[in-house]
């Protein structure tokens, strides 16, 4: 458990650092919307190809701090994970708003603390197992 700092020994506010970093990404997406939409199409195509190959696809928004979640919410709605899931007709879980995981602590507004990461991993694994069981219980037996 280190401390984020500069080579001059001055500590860095990790949450502010992450927020500034992601703010720049969001700004570039907003300024170059058409390029972002092209990348979205490429991601959707990759997910459709995975589905065509027999993969189960689900989209999840992982938990993060309030400031970064609010920043993500400023992105164009057509880039939102919920929109993409709806367009692809795949399950979507917003763990950033899910009562079981929304309040998990982060180190910097983005990365979960070790304890929070273990809690999230448990919830995520249980959800994916449940989804898998539902999807595969409706399939005919291979025997």
N, C-alpha and C positions, 0 to 999 in steps of 0.2 A: 504494500500500500504506500505508494510514493505520493509525491506532491508535484503537480504540474508547475513548472517554473521556467524561467529564462536562464540563459547561461551567465547572467549577472547576479543570480541568486534571488531575484525578485519573483515572488509567487504570482501565478496567473489565476484569475478567477475562472475556473473551469466551466462554469455554467455560462458565463458571458462569452467565453471563447467559442463554445459550441453554438450559442445563439448567433453570434456574429458570422461564424462559418456558414451555418445553414441559411442565414438571412441573405448572404451573397448568392448562394445557390438559388434560392427562391426568386431573388431579383433577376438573375440571369434567365430563369425559366420564363418569368413574366415578360422580360424584354425580348425574348426569342421564342415566343409562343408556338410559332409554326414548327420550329425544330423540335420542341418538346412534344408536340402532337405527333410528329413523325416517329419519334422514339416510342411514344405510347403505342402506335400502330405496330411497330416492330415487336414490342413486348407482347401485345395481344396475339400477334401471329405466332410467336413462339409458344404461348400458352395453348392456342388452338392446335398447334402441331403436337404438343404433348398430350392433349386430350385425344386427338386422332390416333395417337400411338398407344392409347389405353391408360394413360396416367389419370389419376384422380387429382383435380386441381381445386384449390381453395385459395382465397386471398385473405391475408390477415394484416391488420395494422397493429404493430407492436406498441406496448406501453411506452410513454415518454412523458417528460415534464410538461406542465401546463403551457409554458411560454412557447416551446417548440410545437406543441399540438396546435396552439393558436396560430403560429406562423404557417404551419402546413395547411391550415384551413383557409389561408389567403390564396392558395394556388387555384388555378382555374378548375371549376367543378368537373370538367371533362377529364381531368387528370386524377381526380380523387379515386382512391382504391374502391370505394363503394360503387362508384359509377362504372369502373372497369369490371368489377364482379357482376354487376347487373347486366352489362352488355354481353359478357361471356356466359351468363347464366350459371355462375359458380357460387358456392357458399362464400360468405364474407363475415369475418369476425373483427370487430374493432376493439382490440384489447386496450386501446388508449381510453376508451369510454366504458368498458366492461367493469361492472362493480367489483369483480373478483381481482382485477389487476390494475385498474386505473390509478389507484393511489400508491403504487409501488415506488419505492425510493430510487432515485437515480444518483449517480456520481456527479453528473454534469448537465442534467436536463435531458440527456439522450441515452446514456449507457446505464443500465440497471446496476445497483449495488450487488455484490455476490449473493446476499440473502434474498433480495428481490428477484434476481435472475433464477435462483433455485425455485422460488415460488411460482414465477411465471412459467418456467419449464414444465413444472408439474401440471399446471392448469392447461397449458398448450398441448402437452402429450395426452392428457385425458380427453381433451376436446377432439384431437385428431383421431384417437382410438375410437371414440364414440361415432364420429363421422364415418370412419372406415367401416365400422360394424354395420351402420345403417345402410351405407351404399352397397356393401357386399352381401348383406343378408337378403337383398332383393335379387341377387344374381343366381342363375341356375347353378347347381352343384356340378363340378367338373367330372364327377363319377357317373 
